[in-house]
């Protein structure tokens, strides 16, 4: 009899392990969905945040022409810069963005701007 109960206990433990495995698999799949859209109420528009995704695996339809990309990183909540970003009307307005000295200290995340000019040819 103990052999029968021992077998049942192993099956019960196996069911728990399968449930745990399925839960971990679900968490792993959901963690791959990195694109999050946030509606920023302090600035016009909607922003996309991409974390830990292989950019080469994403494809988007584009027209053959020249594109100017501007990437901002480590943007602090600094009202003068936020106001400048809200009212950018031309590419040259990016040159007017100035941070105070305190945002260049090594204890803080230093704001960065990266500009990329890209010529797409079909």
Phi and psi restraints in degrees (range 20) as a CNS / XPLOR table:
assign (resid 1 and name C) (resid 2 and name N)
       (resid 2 and name CA) (resid 2 and name C) 1.0 -65.2 20.0 2
assign (resid 2 and name N) (resid 2 and name CA)
       (resid 2 and name C) (resid 3 and name N) 1.0 -28.4 20.0 2
assign (resid 2 and name C) (resid 3 and name N)
       (resid 3 and name CA) (resid 3 and name C) 1.0 -65.0 20.0 2
assign (resid 3 and name N) (resid 3 and name CA)
       (resid 3 and name C) (resid 4 and name N) 1.0 -37.9 20.0 2
assign (resid 3 and name C) (resid 4 and name N)
       (resid 4 and name CA) (resid 4 and name C) 1.0 -67.1 20.0 2
assign (resid 4 and name N) (resid 4 and name CA)
       (resid 4 and name C) (resid 5 and name N) 1.0 -46.1 20.0 2
assign (resid 4 and name C) (resid 5 and name N)
       (resid 5 and name CA) (resid 5 and name C) 1.0 -67.2 20.0 2
assign (resid 5 and name N) (resid 5 and name CA)
       (resid 5 and name C) (resid 6 and name N) 1.0 -35.9 20.0 2
assign (resid 5 and name C) (resid 6 and name N)
       (resid 6 and name CA) (resid 6 and name C) 1.0 -64.1 20.0 2
assign (resid 6 and name N) (resid 6 and name CA)
       (resid 6 and name C) (resid 7 and name N) 1.0 -39.7 20.0 2
assign (resid 6 and name C) (resid 7 and name N)
       (resid 7 and name CA) (resid 7 and name C) 1.0 -65.5 20.0 2
assign (resid 7 and name N) (resid 7 and name CA)
       (resid 7 and name C) (resid 8 and name N) 1.0 -42.3 20.0 2
assign (resid 7 and name C) (resid 8 and name N)
       (resid 8 and name CA) (resid 8 and name C) 1.0 -63.3 20.0 2
assign (resid 8 and name N) (resid 8 and name CA)
       (resid 8 and name C) (resid 9 and name N) 1.0 -39.7 20.0 2
assign (resid 8 and name C) (resid 9 and name N)
       (resid 9 and name CA) (resid 9 and name C) 1.0 -64.9 20.0 2
assign (resid 9 and name N) (resid 9 and name CA)
       (resid 9 and name C) (resid 10 and name N) 1.0 -38.2 20.0 2
assign (resid 9 and name C) (resid 10 and name N)
       (resid 10 and name CA) (resid 10 and name C) 1.0 -65.0 20.0 2
assign (resid 10 and name N) (resid 10 and name CA)
       (resid 10 and name C) (resid 11 and name N) 1.0 -40.1 20.0 2
assign (resid 10 and name C) (resid 11 and name N)
       (resid 11 and name CA) (resid 11 and name C) 1.0 -64.0 20.0 2
assign (resid 11 and name N) (resid 11 and name CA)
       (resid 11 and name C) (resid 12 and name N) 1.0 -41.7 20.0 2
assign (resid 11 and name C) (resid 12 and name N)
       (resid 12 and name CA) (resid 12 and name C) 1.0 -61.8 20.0 2
assign (resid 12 and name N) (resid 12 and name CA)
       (resid 12 and name C) (resid 13 and name N) 1.0 -44.3 20.0 2
assign (resid 12 and name C) (resid 13 and name N)
       (resid 13 and name CA) (resid 13 and name C) 1.0 -62.9 20.0 2
assign (resid 13 and name N) (resid 13 and name CA)
       (resid 13 and name C) (resid 14 and name N) 1.0 -36.3 20.0 2
assign (resid 13 and name C) (resid 14 and name N)
       (resid 14 and name CA) (resid 14 and name C) 1.0 -65.1 20.0 2
assign (resid 14 and name N) (resid 14 and name CA)
       (resid 14 and name C) (resid 15 and name N) 1.0 -40.2 20.0 2
assign (resid 14 and name C) (resid 15 and name N)
       (resid 15 and name CA) (resid 15 and name C) 1.0 -63.2 20.0 2
assign (resid 15 and name N) (resid 15 and name CA)
       (resid 15 and name C) (resid 16 and name N) 1.0 -40.8 20.0 2
assign (resid 15 and name C) (resid 16 and name N)
       (resid 16 and name CA) (resid 16 and name C) 1.0 -63.9 20.0 2
assign (resid 16 and name N) (resid 16 and name CA)
       (resid 16 and name C) (resid 17 and name N) 1.0 -43.3 20.0 2
assign (resid 16 and name C) (resid 17 and name N)
       (resid 17 and name CA) (resid 17 and name C) 1.0 -64.9 20.0 2
assign (resid 17 and name N) (resid 17 and name CA)
       (resid 17 and name C) (resid 18 and name N) 1.0 -37.8 20.0 2
assign (resid 17 and name C) (resid 18 and name N)
       (resid 18 and name CA) (resid 18 and name C) 1.0 -65.4 20.0 2
assign (resid 18 and name N) (resid 18 and name CA)
       (resid 18 and name C) (resid 19 and name N) 1.0 -42.5 20.0 2
assign (resid 18 and name C) (resid 19 and name N)
       (resid 19 and name CA) (resid 19 and name C) 1.0 -61.9 20.0 2
assign (resid 19 and name N) (resid 19 and name CA)
       (resid 19 and name C) (resid 20 and name N) 1.0 -43.2 20.0 2
assign (resid 19 and name C) (resid 20 and name N)
       (resid 20 and name CA) (resid 20 and name C) 1.0 -65.0 20.0 2
assign (resid 20 and name N) (resid 20 and name CA)
       (resid 20 and name C) (resid 21 and name N) 1.0 -41.0 20.0 2
assign (resid 20 and name C) (resid 21 and name N)
       (resid 21 and name CA) (resid 21 and name C) 1.0 -61.5 20.0 2
assign (resid 21 and name N) (resid 21 and name CA)
       (resid 21 and name C) (resid 22 and name N) 1.0 -44.7 20.0 2
assign (resid 21 and name C) (resid 22 and name N)
       (resid 22 and name CA) (resid 22 and name C) 1.0 -63.7 20.0 2
assign (resid 22 and name N) (resid 22 and name CA)
       (resid 22 and name C) (resid 23 and name N) 1.0 -38.8 20.0 2
assign (resid 22 and name C) (resid 23 and name N)
       (resid 23 and name CA) (resid 23 and name C) 1.0 -64.0 20.0 2
assign (resid 23 and name N) (resid 23 and name CA)
       (resid 23 and name C) (resid 24 and name N) 1.0 -45.5 20.0 2
assign (resid 23 and name C) (resid 24 and name N)
       (resid 24 and name CA) (resid 24 and name C) 1.0 -65.0 20.0 2
assign (resid 24 and name N) (resid 24 and name CA)
       (resid 24 and name C) (resid 25 and name N) 1.0 -37.3 20.0 2
assign (resid 24 and name C) (resid 25 and name N)
       (resid 25 and name CA) (resid 25 and name C) 1.0 -64.3 20.0 2
assign (resid 25 and name N) (resid 25 and name CA)
       (resid 25 and name C) (resid 26 and name N) 1.0 -42.0 20.0 2
assign (resid 25 and name C) (resid 26 and name N)
       (resid 26 and name CA) (resid 26 and name C) 1.0 -63.1 20.0 2
assign (resid 26 and name N) (resid 26 and name CA)
       (resid 26 and name C) (resid 27 and name N) 1.0 -43.3 20.0 2
assign (resid 26 and name C) (resid 27 and name N)
       (resid 27 and name CA) (resid 27 and name C) 1.0 -62.7 20.0 2
assign (resid 27 and name N) (resid 27 and name CA)
       (resid 27 and name C) (resid 28 and name N) 1.0 -41.5 20.0 2
assign (resid 27 and name C) (resid 28 and name N)
       (resid 28 and name CA) (resid 28 and name C) 1.0 -64.1 20.0 2
assign (resid 28 and name N) (resid 28 and name CA)
       (resid 28 and name C) (resid 29 and name N) 1.0 -41.1 20.0 2
assign (resid 28 and name C) (resid 29 and name N)
       (resid 29 and name CA) (resid 29 and name C) 1.0 -66.8 20.0 2
assign (resid 29 and name N) (resid 29 and name CA)
       (resid 29 and name C) (resid 30 and name N) 1.0 -44.5 20.0 2
assign (resid 29 and name C) (resid 30 and name N)
       (resid 30 and name CA) (resid 30 and name C) 1.0 -67.1 20.0 2
assign (resid 30 and name N) (resid 30 and name CA)
       (resid 30 and name C) (resid 31 and name N) 1.0 -28.8 20.0 2
assign (resid 30 and name C) (resid 31 and name N)
       (resid 31 and name CA) (resid 31 and name C) 1.0 -72.2 20.0 2
assign (resid 31 and name N) (resid 31 and name CA)
       (resid 31 and name C) (resid 32 and name N) 1.0 -14.9 20.0 2
assign (resid 31 and name C) (resid 32 and name N)
       (resid 32 and name CA) (resid 32 and name C) 1.0 -79.7 20.0 2
assign (resid 32 and name N) (resid 32 and name CA)
       (resid 32 and name C) (resid 33 and name N) 1.0 -13.5 20.0 2
assign (resid 32 and name C) (resid 33 and name N)
       (resid 33 and name CA) (resid 33 and name C) 1.0 -86.4 20.0 2
assign (resid 33 and name N) (resid 33 and name CA)
       (resid 33 and name C) (resid 34 and name N) 1.0 88.4 20.0 2
assign (resid 33 and name C) (resid 34 and name N)
       (resid 34 and name CA) (resid 34 and name C) 1.0 -93.4 20.0 2
assign (resid 34 and name N) (resid 34 and name CA)
       (resid 34 and name C) (resid 35 and name N) 1.0 -19.6 20.0 2
assign (resid 34 and name C) (resid 35 and name N)
       (resid 35 and name CA) (resid 35 and name C) 1.0 -72.8 20.0 2
assign (resid 35 and name N) (resid 35 and name CA)
       (resid 35 and name C) (resid 36 and name N) 1.0 118.9 20.0 2
assign (resid 35 and name C) (resid 36 and name N)
       (resid 36 and name CA) (resid 36 and name C) 1.0 -125.9 20.0 2
assign (resid 36 and name N) (resid 36 and name CA)
       (resid 36 and name C) (resid 37 and name N) 1.0 132.9 20.0 2
assign (resid 36 and name C) (resid 37 and name N)
       (resid 37 and name CA) (resid 37 and name C) 1.0 -101.2 20.0 2
assign (resid 37 and name N) (resid 37 and name CA)
       (resid 37 and name C) (resid 38 and name N) 1.0 131.8 20.0 2
assign (resid 37 and name C) (resid 38 and name N)
       (resid 38 and name CA) (resid 38 and name C) 1.0 -123.9 20.0 2
assign (resid 38 and name N) (resid 38 and name CA)
       (resid 38 and name C) (resid 39 and name N) 1.0 136.4 20.0 2
assign (resid 38 and name C) (resid 39 and name N)
       (resid 39 and name CA) (resid 39 and name C) 1.0 -90.6 20.0 2
assign (resid 39 and name N) (resid 39 and name CA)
       (resid 39 and name C) (resid 40 and name N) 1.0 106.0 20.0 2
assign (resid 39 and name C) (resid 40 and name N)
       (resid 40 and name CA) (resid 40 and name C) 1.0 -84.1 20.0 2
assign (resid 40 and name N) (resid 40 and name CA)
       (resid 40 and name C) (resid 41 and name N) 1.0 115.7 20.0 2
assign (resid 40 and name C) (resid 41 and name N)
       (resid 41 and name CA) (resid 41 and name C) 1.0 -80.9 20.0 2
assign (resid 41 and name N) (resid 41 and name CA)
       (resid 41 and name C) (resid 42 and name N) 1.0 -13.5 20.0 2
assign (resid 41 and name C) (resid 42 and name N)
       (resid 42 and name CA) (resid 42 and name C) 1.0 -88.5 20.0 2
assign (resid 42 and name N) (resid 42 and name CA)
       (resid 42 and name C) (resid 43 and name N) 1.0 -13.3 20.0 2
assign (resid 42 and name C) (resid 43 and name N)
       (resid 43 and name CA) (resid 43 and name C) 1.0 -135.4 20.0 2
assign (resid 43 and name N) (resid 43 and name CA)
       (resid 43 and name C) (resid 44 and name N) 1.0 158.7 20.0 2
assign (resid 43 and name C) (resid 44 and name N)
       (resid 44 and name CA) (resid 44 and name C) 1.0 -75.1 20.0 2
assign (resid 44 and name N) (resid 44 and name CA)
       (resid 44 and name C) (resid 45 and name N) 1.0 140.2 20.0 2
assign (resid 44 and name C) (resid 45 and name N)
       (resid 45 and name CA) (resid 45 and name C) 1.0 98.8 20.0 2
assign (resid 45 and name N) (resid 45 and name CA)
       (resid 45 and name C) (resid 46 and name N) 1.0 179.6 20.0 2
assign (resid 45 and name C) (resid 46 and name N)
       (resid 46 and name CA) (resid 46 and name C) 1.0 -119.3 20.0 2
assign (resid 46 and name N) (resid 46 and name CA)
       (resid 46 and name C) (resid 47 and name N) 1.0 141.2 20.0 2
assign (resid 46 and name C) (resid 47 and name N)
       (resid 47 and name CA) (resid 47 and name C) 1.0 -112.8 20.0 2
assign (resid 47 and name N) (resid 47 and name CA)
       (resid 47 and name C) (resid 48 and name N) 1.0 148.3 20.0 2
assign (resid 47 and name C) (resid 48 and name N)
       (resid 48 and name CA) (resid 48 and name C) 1.0 -111.4 20.0 2
assign (resid 48 and name N) (resid 48 and name CA)
       (resid 48 and name C) (resid 49 and name N) 1.0 135.6 20.0 2
assign (resid 48 and name C) (resid 49 and name N)
       (resid 49 and name CA) (resid 49 and name C) 1.0 -114.0 20.0 2
assign (resid 49 and name N) (resid 49 and name CA)
       (resid 49 and name C) (resid 50 and name N) 1.0 123.4 20.0 2
assign (resid 49 and name C) (resid 50 and name N)
       (resid 50 and name CA) (resid 50 and name C) 1.0 -115.9 20.0 2
assign (resid 50 and name N) (resid 50 and name CA)
       (resid 50 and name C) (resid 51 and name N) 1.0 118.6 20.0 2
assign (resid 50 and name C) (resid 51 and name N)
       (resid 51 and name CA) (resid 51 and name C) 1.0 -120.1 20.0 2
assign (resid 51 and name N) (resid 51 and name CA)
       (resid 51 and name C) (resid 52 and name N) 1.0 127.1 20.0 2
assign (resid 51 and name C) (resid 52 and name N)
       (resid 52 and name CA) (resid 52 and name C) 1.0 59.7 20.0 2
assign (resid 52 and name N) (resid 52 and name CA)
       (resid 52 and name C) (resid 53 and name N) 1.0 36.6 20.0 2
assign (resid 52 and name C) (resid 53 and name N)
       (resid 53 and name CA) (resid 53 and name C) 1.0 -116.8 20.0 2
assign (resid 53 and name N) (resid 53 and name CA)
       (resid 53 and name C) (resid 54 and name N) 1.0 145.2 20.0 2
assign (resid 53 and name C) (resid 54 and name N)
       (resid 54 and name CA) (resid 54 and name C) 1.0 -78.1 20.0 2
assign (resid 54 and name N) (resid 54 and name CA)
       (resid 54 and name C) (resid 55 and name N) 1.0 106.6 20.0 2
assign (resid 54 and name C) (resid 55 and name N)
       (resid 55 and name CA) (resid 55 and name C) 1.0 -61.4 20.0 2
assign (resid 55 and name N) (resid 55 and name CA)
       (resid 55 and name C) (resid 56 and name N) 1.0 -30.2 20.0 2
assign (resid 55 and name C) (resid 56 and name N)
       (resid 56 and name CA) (resid 56 and name C) 1.0 -65.9 20.0 2
assign (resid 56 and name N) (resid 56 and name CA)
       (resid 56 and name C) (resid 57 and name N) 1.0 -19.4 20.0 2
assign (resid 56 and name C) (resid 57 and name N)
       (resid 57 and name CA) (resid 57 and name C) 1.0 -84.4 20.0 2
assign (resid 57 and name N) (resid 57 and name CA)
       (resid 57 and name C) (resid 58 and name N) 1.0 -8.0 20.0 2
assign (resid 57 and name C) (resid 58 and name N)
       (resid 58 and name CA) (resid 58 and name C) 1.0 -96.0 20.0 2
assign (resid 58 and name N) (resid 58 and name CA)
       (resid 58 and name C) (resid 59 and name N) 1.0 134.8 20.0 2
assign (resid 58 and name C) (resid 59 and name N)
       (resid 59 and name CA) (resid 59 and name C) 1.0 -126.4 20.0 2
assign (resid 59 and name N) (resid 59 and name CA)
       (resid 59 and name C) (resid 60 and name N) 1.0 141.1 20.0 2
assign (resid 59 and name C) (resid 60 and name N)
       (resid 60 and name CA) (resid 60 and name C) 1.0 -137.0 20.0 2
assign (resid 60 and name N) (resid 60 and name CA)
       (resid 60 and name C) (resid 61 and name N) 1.0 144.1 20.0 2
assign (resid 60 and name C) (resid 61 and name N)
       (resid 61 and name CA) (resid 61 and name C) 1.0 -72.4 20.0 2
assign (resid 61 and name N) (resid 61 and name CA)
       (resid 61 and name C) (resid 62 and name N) 1.0 131.3 20.0 2
assign (resid 61 and name C) (resid 62 and name N)
       (resid 62 and name CA) (resid 62 and name C) 1.0 -136.4 20.0 2
assign (resid 62 and name N) (resid 62 and name CA)
       (resid 62 and name C) (resid 63 and name N) 1.0 155.1 20.0 2
assign (resid 62 and name C) (resid 63 and name N)
       (resid 63 and name CA) (resid 63 and name C) 1.0 -92.4 20.0 2
assign (resid 63 and name N) (resid 63 and name CA)
       (resid 63 and name C) (resid 64 and name N) 1.0 146.0 20.0 2
assign (resid 63 and name C) (resid 64 and name N)
       (resid 64 and name CA) (resid 64 and name C) 1.0 -66.7 20.0 2
assign (resid 64 and name N) (resid 64 and name CA)
       (resid 64 and name C) (resid 65 and name N) 1.0 108.4 20.0 2
assign (resid 64 and name C) (resid 65 and name N)
       (resid 65 and name CA) (resid 65 and name C) 1.0 -170.8 20.0 2
assign (resid 65 and name N) (resid 65 and name CA)
       (resid 65 and name C) (resid 66 and name N) 1.0 -174.7 20.0 2
assign (resid 65 and name C) (resid 66 and name N)
       (resid 66 and name CA) (resid 66 and name C) 1.0 -93.0 20.0 2
assign (resid 66 and name N) (resid 66 and name CA)
       (resid 66 and name C) (resid 67 and name N) 1.0 134.8 20.0 2
assign (resid 66 and name C) (resid 67 and name N)
       (resid 67 and name CA) (resid 67 and name C) 1.0 -120.5 20.0 2
assign (resid 67 and name N) (resid 67 and name CA)
       (resid 67 and name C) (resid 68 and name N) 1.0 139.4 20.0 2
assign (resid 67 and name C) (resid 68 and name N)
       (resid 68 and name CA) (resid 68 and name C) 1.0 -112.7 20.0 2
assign (resid 68 and name N) (resid 68 and name CA)
       (resid 68 and name C) (resid 69 and name N) 1.0 116.4 20.0 2
assign (resid 68 and name C) (resid 69 and name N)
       (resid 69 and name CA) (resid 69 and name C) 1.0 -106.0 20.0 2
assign (resid 69 and name N) (resid 69 and name CA)
       (resid 69 and name C) (resid 70 and name N) 1.0 140.1 20.0 2
assign (resid 69 and name C) (resid 70 and name N)
       (resid 70 and name CA) (resid 70 and name C) 1.0 -129.5 20.0 2
assign (resid 70 and name N) (resid 70 and name CA)
       (resid 70 and name C) (resid 71 and name N) 1.0 123.8 20.0 2
assign (resid 70 and name C) (resid 71 and name N)
       (resid 71 and name CA) (resid 71 and name C) 1.0 -113.3 20.0 2
assign (resid 71 and name N) (resid 71 and name CA)
       (resid 71 and name C) (resid 72 and name N) 1.0 132.0 20.0 2
assign (resid 71 and name C) (resid 72 and name N)
       (resid 72 and name CA) (resid 72 and name C) 1.0 -111.4 20.0 2
assign (resid 72 and name N) (resid 72 and name CA)
       (resid 72 and name C) (resid 73 and name N) 1.0 139.0 20.0 2
assign (resid 72 and name C) (resid 73 and name N)
       (resid 73 and name CA) (resid 73 and name C) 1.0 -135.7 20.0 2
assign (resid 73 and name N) (resid 73 and name CA)
       (resid 73 and name C) (resid 74 and name N) 1.0 146.8 20.0 2
assign (resid 73 and name C) (resid 74 and name N)
       (resid 74 and name CA) (resid 74 and name C) 1.0 58.9 20.0 2
assign (resid 74 and name N) (resid 74 and name CA)
       (resid 74 and name C) (resid 75 and name N) 1.0 39.9 20.0 2
assign (resid 74 and name C) (resid 75 and name N)
       (resid 75 and name CA) (resid 75 and name C) 1.0 -72.7 20.0 2
assign (resid 75 and name N) (resid 75 and name CA)
       (resid 75 and name C) (resid 76 and name N) 1.0 119.9 20.0 2
assign (resid 75 and name C) (resid 76 and name N)
       (resid 76 and name CA) (resid 76 and name C) 1.0 -80.1 20.0 2
assign (resid 76 and name N) (resid 76 and name CA)
       (resid 76 and name C) (resid 77 and name N) 1.0 162.3 20.0 2
assign (resid 76 and name C) (resid 77 and name N)
       (resid 77 and name CA) (resid 77 and name C) 1.0 -80.2 20.0 2
assign (resid 77 and name N) (resid 77 and name CA)
       (resid 77 and name C) (resid 78 and name N) 1.0 88.1 20.0 2
assign (resid 77 and name C) (resid 78 and name N)
       (resid 78 and name CA) (resid 78 and name C) 1.0 -125.8 20.0 2
assign (resid 78 and name N) (resid 78 and name CA)
       (resid 78 and name C) (resid 79 and name N) 1.0 106.5 20.0 2
assign (resid 78 and name C) (resid 79 and name N)
       (resid 79 and name CA) (resid 79 and name C) 1.0 -52.0 20.0 2
assign (resid 79 and name N) (resid 79 and name CA)
       (resid 79 and name C) (resid 80 and name N) 1.0 -46.6 20.0 2
assign (resid 79 and name C) (resid 80 and name N)
       (resid 80 and name CA) (resid 80 and name C) 1.0 -58.4 20.0 2
assign (resid 80 and name N) (resid 80 and name CA)
       (resid 80 and name C) (resid 81 and name N) 1.0 -38.6 20.0 2
assign (resid 80 and name C) (resid 81 and name N)
       (resid 81 and name CA) (resid 81 and name C) 1.0 -73.1 20.0 2
assign (resid 81 and name N) (resid 81 and name CA)
       (resid 81 and name C) (resid 82 and name N) 1.0 -39.6 20.0 2
assign (resid 81 and name C) (resid 82 and name N)
       (resid 82 and name CA) (resid 82 and name C) 1.0 -59.7 20.0 2
assign (resid 82 and name N) (resid 82 and name CA)
       (resid 82 and name C) (resid 83 and name N) 1.0 -42.6 20.0 2
assign (resid 82 and name C) (resid 83 and name N)
       (resid 83 and name CA) (resid 83 and name C) 1.0 -63.1 20.0 2
assign (resid 83 and name N) (resid 83 and name CA)
       (resid 83 and name C) (resid 84 and name N) 1.0 -39.9 20.0 2
assign (resid 83 and name C) (resid 84 and name N)
       (resid 84 and name CA) (resid 84 and name C) 1.0 -64.8 20.0 2
assign (resid 84 and name N) (resid 84 and name CA)
       (resid 84 and name C) (resid 85 and name N) 1.0 -40.8 20.0 2
assign (resid 84 and name C) (resid 85 and name N)
       (resid 85 and name CA) (resid 85 and name C) 1.0 -65.9 20.0 2
assign (resid 85 and name N) (resid 85 and name CA)
       (resid 85 and name C) (resid 86 and name N) 1.0 -35.6 20.0 2
assign (resid 85 and name C) (resid 86 and name N)
       (resid 86 and name CA) (resid 86 and name C) 1.0 -64.6 20.0 2
assign (resid 86 and name N) (resid 86 and name CA)
       (resid 86 and name C) (resid 87 and name N) 1.0 -28.7 20.0 2
assign (resid 86 and name C) (resid 87 and name N)
       (resid 87 and name CA) (resid 87 and name C) 1.0 -115.2 20.0 2
assign (resid 87 and name N) (resid 87 and name CA)
       (resid 87 and name C) (resid 88 and name N) 1.0 30.0 20.0 2
assign (resid 87 and name C) (resid 88 and name N)
       (resid 88 and name CA) (resid 88 and name C) 1.0 -73.3 20.0 2
assign (resid 88 and name N) (resid 88 and name CA)
       (resid 88 and name C) (resid 89 and name N) 1.0 121.3 20.0 2
assign (resid 88 and name C) (resid 89 and name N)
       (resid 89 and name CA) (resid 89 and name C) 1.0 -115.7 20.0 2
assign (resid 89 and name N) (resid 89 and name CA)
       (resid 89 and name C) (resid 90 and name N) 1.0 -15.8 20.0 2
assign (resid 89 and name C) (resid 90 and name N)
       (resid 90 and name CA) (resid 90 and name C) 1.0 -144.0 20.0 2
assign (resid 90 and name N) (resid 90 and name CA)
       (resid 90 and name C) (resid 91 and name N) 1.0 157.8 20.0 2
assign (resid 90 and name C) (resid 91 and name N)
       (resid 91 and name CA) (resid 91 and name C) 1.0 -58.7 20.0 2
assign (resid 91 and name N) (resid 91 and name CA)
       (resid 91 and name C) (resid 92 and name N) 1.0 -34.8 20.0 2
assign (resid 91 and name C) (resid 92 and name N)
       (resid 92 and name CA) (resid 92 and name C) 1.0 -67.0 20.0 2
assign (resid 92 and name N) (resid 92 and name CA)
       (resid 92 and name C) (resid 93 and name N) 1.0 -19.6 20.0 2
assign (resid 92 and name C) (resid 93 and name N)
       (resid 93 and name CA) (resid 93 and name C) 1.0 -63.8 20.0 2
assign (resid 93 and name N) (resid 93 and name CA)
       (resid 93 and name C) (resid 94 and name N) 1.0 -20.5 20.0 2
assign (resid 93 and name C) (resid 94 and name N)
       (resid 94 and name CA) (resid 94 and name C) 1.0 -64.6 20.0 2
assign (resid 94 and name N) (resid 94 and name CA)
       (resid 94 and name C) (resid 95 and name N) 1.0 -27.9 20.0 2
assign (resid 94 and name C) (resid 95 and name N)
       (resid 95 and name CA) (resid 95 and name C) 1.0 -70.6 20.0 2
assign (resid 95 and name N) (resid 95 and name CA)
       (resid 95 and name C) (resid 96 and name N) 1.0 -14.2 20.0 2
assign (resid 95 and name C) (resid 96 and name N)
       (resid 96 and name CA) (resid 96 and name C) 1.0 -86.7 20.0 2
assign (resid 96 and name N) (resid 96 and name CA)
       (resid 96 and name C) (resid 97 and name N) 1.0 -7.5 20.0 2
assign (resid 96 and name C) (resid 97 and name N)
       (resid 97 and name CA) (resid 97 and name C) 1.0 -75.3 20.0 2
assign (resid 97 and name N) (resid 97 and name CA)
       (resid 97 and name C) (resid 98 and name N) 1.0 121.2 20.0 2
assign (resid 97 and name C) (resid 98 and name N)
       (resid 98 and name CA) (resid 98 and name C) 1.0 -132.9 20.0 2
assign (resid 98 and name N) (resid 98 and name CA)
       (resid 98 and name C) (resid 99 and name N) 1.0 133.1 20.0 2
assign (resid 98 and name C) (resid 99 and name N)
       (resid 99 and name CA) (resid 99 and name C) 1.0 -102.2 20.0 2
assign (resid 99 and name N) (resid 99 and name CA)
       (resid 99 and name C) (resid 100 and name N) 1.0 149.2 20.0 2
assign (resid 99 and name C) (resid 100 and name N)
       (resid 100 and name CA) (resid 100 and name C) 1.0 -71.2 20.0 2
assign (resid 100 and name N) (resid 100 and name CA)
       (resid 100 and name C) (resid 101 and name N) 1.0 165.4 20.0 2
assign (resid 100 and name C) (resid 101 and name N)
       (resid 101 and name CA) (resid 101 and name C) 1.0 -60.0 20.0 2
assign (resid 101 and name N) (resid 101 and name CA)
       (resid 101 and name C) (resid 102 and name N) 1.0 -31.4 20.0 2
assign (resid 101 and name C) (resid 102 and name N)
       (resid 102 and name CA) (resid 102 and name C) 1.0 -65.0 20.0 2
assign (resid 102 and name N) (resid 102 and name CA)
       (resid 102 and name C) (resid 103 and name N) 1.0 -19.2 20.0 2
assign (resid 102 and name C) (resid 103 and name N)
       (resid 103 and name CA) (resid 103 and name C) 1.0 -85.4 20.0 2
assign (resid 103 and name N) (resid 103 and name CA)
       (resid 103 and name C) (resid 104 and name N) 1.0 4.4 20.0 2
assign (resid 103 and name C) (resid 104 and name N)
       (resid 104 and name CA) (resid 104 and name C) 1.0 -108.8 20.0 2
assign (resid 104 and name N) (resid 104 and name CA)
       (resid 104 and name C) (resid 105 and name N) 1.0 9.9 20.0 2
assign (resid 104 and name C) (resid 105 and name N)
       (resid 105 and name CA) (resid 105 and name C) 1.0 -76.6 20.0 2
assign (resid 105 and name N) (resid 105 and name CA)
       (resid 105 and name C) (resid 106 and name N) 1.0 148.4 20.0 2
assign (resid 105 and name C) (resid 106 and name N)
       (resid 106 and name CA) (resid 106 and name C) 1.0 -71.0 20.0 2
assign (resid 106 and name N) (resid 106 and name CA)
       (resid 106 and name C) (resid 107 and name N) 1.0 -16.3 20.0 2
assign (resid 106 and name C) (resid 107 and name N)
       (resid 107 and name CA) (resid 107 and name C) 1.0 -76.8 20.0 2
assign (resid 107 and name N) (resid 107 and name CA)
       (resid 107 and name C) (resid 108 and name N) 1.0 -13.0 20.0 2
assign (resid 107 and name C) (resid 108 and name N)
       (resid 108 and name CA) (resid 108 and name C) 1.0 -112.8 20.0 2
assign (resid 108 and name N) (resid 108 and name CA)
       (resid 108 and name C) (resid 109 and name N) 1.0 163.4 20.0 2
assign (resid 108 and name C) (resid 109 and name N)
       (resid 109 and name CA) (resid 109 and name C) 1.0 -73.1 20.0 2
assign (resid 109 and name N) (resid 109 and name CA)
       (resid 109 and name C) (resid 110 and name N) 1.0 122.8 20.0 2
assign (resid 109 and name C) (resid 110 and name N)
       (resid 110 and name CA) (resid 110 and name C) 1.0 -84.3 20.0 2
assign (resid 110 and name N) (resid 110 and name CA)
       (resid 110 and name C) (resid 111 and name N) 1.0 126.2 20.0 2
assign (resid 110 and name C) (resid 111 and name N)
       (resid 111 and name CA) (resid 111 and name C) 1.0 -62.0 20.0 2
assign (resid 111 and name N) (resid 111 and name CA)
       (resid 111 and name C) (resid 112 and name N) 1.0 142.5 20.0 2
assign (resid 111 and name C) (resid 112 and name N)
       (resid 112 and name CA) (resid 112 and name C) 1.0 -135.0 20.0 2
assign (resid 112 and name N) (resid 112 and name CA)
       (resid 112 and name C) (resid 113 and name N) 1.0 145.0 20.0 2
assign (resid 112 and name C) (resid 113 and name N)
       (resid 113 and name CA) (resid 113 and name C) 1.0 -126.6 20.0 2
assign (resid 113 and name N) (resid 113 and name CA)
       (resid 113 and name C) (resid 114 and name N) 1.0 129.1 20.0 2
assign (resid 113 and name C) (resid 114 and name N)
       (resid 114 and name CA) (resid 114 and name C) 1.0 -121.0 20.0 2
assign (resid 114 and name N) (resid 114 and name CA)
       (resid 114 and name C) (resid 115 and name N) 1.0 126.0 20.0 2
assign (resid 114 and name C) (resid 115 and name N)
       (resid 115 and name CA) (resid 115 and name C) 1.0 -109.4 20.0 2
assign (resid 115 and name N) (resid 115 and name CA)
       (resid 115 and name C) (resid 116 and name N) 1.0 134.6 20.0 2
assign (resid 115 and name C) (resid 116 and name N)
       (resid 116 and name CA) (resid 116 and name C) 1.0 -130.9 20.0 2
assign (resid 116 and name N) (resid 116 and name CA)
       (resid 116 and name C) (resid 117 and name N) 1.0 123.9 20.0 2
assign (resid 116 and name C) (resid 117 and name N)
       (resid 117 and name CA) (resid 117 and name C) 1.0 -103.5 20.0 2
assign (resid 117 and name N) (resid 117 and name CA)
       (resid 117 and name C) (resid 118 and name N) 1.0 122.8 20.0 2
assign (resid 117 and name C) (resid 118 and name N)
       (resid 118 and name CA) (resid 118 and name C) 1.0 -129.2 20.0 2
assign (resid 118 and name N) (resid 118 and name CA)
       (resid 118 and name C) (resid 119 and name N) 1.0 127.5 20.0 2
assign (resid 118 and name C) (resid 119 and name N)
       (resid 119 and name CA) (resid 119 and name C) 1.0 -102.4 20.0 2
assign (resid 119 and name N) (resid 119 and name CA)
       (resid 119 and name C) (resid 120 and name N) 1.0 110.4 20.0 2
assign (resid 119 and name C) (resid 120 and name N)
       (resid 120 and name CA) (resid 120 and name C) 1.0 -93.9 20.0 2
assign (resid 120 and name N) (resid 120 and name CA)
       (resid 120 and name C) (resid 121 and name N) 1.0 123.8 20.0 2
assign (resid 120 and name C) (resid 121 and name N)
       (resid 121 and name CA) (resid 121 and name C) 1.0 -120.5 20.0 2
assign (resid 121 and name N) (resid 121 and name CA)
       (resid 121 and name C) (resid 122 and name N) 1.0 126.9 20.0 2
